[in-house]
C-alpha cells in the first residue's frame, strides 16, 4: 500500500475480531478465490495473534507479530522462524513407519 494512500483504523474487541476471522474463514472455505477477502483474513489473523499472545511457540509468533510493521513482513519473519521447525517435523525420522 502506498504511504500516501488513506488508511482506515478499526478497533475491535478480541471476541469481535475472532468472530469476524471465523466468518471470513467460513466464506473462504466455499472454494471461491477472493484475493481481497484472503488478504483481509491474513491481516486479521496477524493482528489477532499480536493482541492475544500465548506461551511457548505461540508467544514467540505473537512477539514477532507485534514487532513487525506489516503483514508481509510478519509472514516472512514467521516463515524464517518456523521453517526449521517445520522441516524438522517433516523429516523422515519424524514420520510414522
Kinemage of the C-alpha trace (Angstrom):
@kinemage 1
@onewidth
@group {chain A} dominant
@subgroup {mainchain}
@vectorlist {calphas} color= white
{ca unk a 1} P 0.000 0.000 0.000
{ca unk a 2} L 1.464 3.385 -0.933
{ca unk a 3} L 2.329 5.533 2.084
{ca unk a 4} L 0.209 8.466 0.891
{ca unk a 5} L -2.896 6.293 0.491
{ca unk a 6} L -5.563 6.989 3.130
{ca unk a 7} L -5.828 4.352 5.847
{ca unk a 8} L -8.737 3.187 7.949
{ca unk a 9} L -8.074 2.251 11.574
{ca unk a 10} L -10.540 -0.201 13.014
{ca unk a 11} L -10.836 -1.140 16.645
{ca unk a 12} L -12.479 -4.457 17.534
{ca unk a 13} L -12.563 -6.417 20.745
{ca unk a 14} L -10.669 -9.695 20.575
{ca unk a 15} L -14.016 -11.512 20.631
{ca unk a 16} L -15.321 -9.450 17.696
{ca unk a 17} L -12.093 -9.966 15.754
{ca unk a 18} L -12.224 -13.731 16.343
{ca unk a 19} L -15.846 -13.846 15.173
{ca unk a 20} L -15.057 -11.842 12.041
{ca unk a 21} L -11.997 -14.009 11.333
{ca unk a 22} L -14.143 -17.159 11.652
{ca unk a 23} L -16.817 -15.709 9.353
{ca unk a 24} L -14.236 -14.830 6.703
{ca unk a 25} L -12.702 -18.294 7.016
{ca unk a 26} L -16.124 -19.888 6.513
{ca unk a 27} L -16.672 -17.771 3.400
{ca unk a 28} L -13.251 -18.669 2.002
{ca unk a 29} L -13.916 -22.384 2.516
{ca unk a 30} L -16.538 -22.258 -0.248
{ca unk a 31} L -13.660 -22.617 -2.679
{ca unk a 32} L -14.089 -19.259 -4.349
{ca unk a 33} L -10.863 -17.343 -4.726
{ca unk a 34} L -11.390 -13.810 -3.494
{ca unk a 35} L -7.953 -12.190 -3.160
{ca unk a 36} L -9.209 -9.159 -1.211
{ca unk a 37} L -11.000 -11.376 1.301
{ca unk a 38} L -7.997 -13.703 1.595
{ca unk a 39} L -5.740 -10.735 2.355
{ca unk a 40} L -8.210 -9.381 4.929
{ca unk a 41} L -8.272 -12.849 6.553
{ca unk a 42} L -4.460 -12.990 6.767
{ca unk a 43} L -4.266 -9.406 8.016
{ca unk a 44} L -6.861 -10.001 10.721
{ca unk a 45} L -5.176 -13.248 11.790
{ca unk a 46} L -1.851 -11.426 12.161
{ca unk a 47} L -3.367 -8.681 14.315
{ca unk a 48} L -5.331 -11.182 16.448
{ca unk a 49} L -2.128 -13.086 17.158
{ca unk a 50} L -0.331 -9.863 18.106
{ca unk a 51} L -3.136 -8.976 20.523
{ca unk a 52} L -3.534 -12.420 22.028
{ca unk a 53} L -0.032 -13.523 22.979
{ca unk a 54} L 0.309 -17.017 24.415
{ca unk a 55} L 3.072 -19.275 25.642
{ca unk a 56} L 5.879 -21.240 24.032
{ca unk a 57} L 5.970 -21.093 20.253
{ca unk a 58} L 2.690 -19.170 20.142
{ca unk a 59} L 4.246 -16.494 22.366
{ca unk a 60} L 7.219 -16.233 20.007
{ca unk a 61} L 4.917 -15.865 16.990
{ca unk a 62} L 2.858 -13.249 18.868
{ca unk a 63} L 6.029 -11.310 19.688
{ca unk a 64} L 7.017 -11.396 16.022
{ca unk a 65} L 3.538 -10.185 15.084
{ca unk a 66} L 3.920 -7.217 17.431
{ca unk a 67} L 7.471 -6.362 16.317
{ca unk a 68} L 6.946 -6.084 12.556
{ca unk a 69} L 5.483 -3.231 10.576
{ca unk a 70} L 3.262 -5.056 8.120
{ca unk a 71} L 1.592 -8.279 7.069
{ca unk a 72} L 4.185 -9.306 4.507
{ca unk a 73} L 6.997 -8.561 6.946
{ca unk a 74} L 5.262 -10.720 9.567
{ca unk a 75} L 4.716 -13.605 7.143
{ca unk a 76} L 8.384 -13.537 6.101
{ca unk a 77} L 9.540 -13.452 9.744
{ca unk a 78} L 7.128 -16.262 10.616
{ca unk a 79} L 8.409 -18.383 7.732
{ca unk a 80} L 12.020 -17.800 8.809
{ca unk a 81} L 11.174 -18.695 12.408
{ca unk a 82} L 9.025 -21.726 11.636
{ca unk a 83} L 10.972 -23.009 8.624
{ca unk a 84} L 13.496 -25.075 10.595
{ca unk a 85} L 10.758 -26.390 12.898
{ca unk a 86} L 8.532 -27.452 10.008
{ca unk a 87} L 11.472 -29.020 8.171
{ca unk a 88} L 12.312 -30.989 11.306
{ca unk a 89} L 8.737 -32.181 11.689
{ca unk a 90} L 8.577 -33.205 8.041
{ca unk a 91} L 11.890 -35.094 8.098
{ca unk a 92} L 11.881 -38.836 7.623
{ca unk a 93} L 12.873 -39.555 11.225
{ca unk a 94} L 9.672 -37.942 12.469
{ca unk a 95} L 7.291 -39.853 10.214
{ca unk a 96} L 5.322 -42.883 11.250
{ca unk a 97} L 6.601 -46.120 9.713
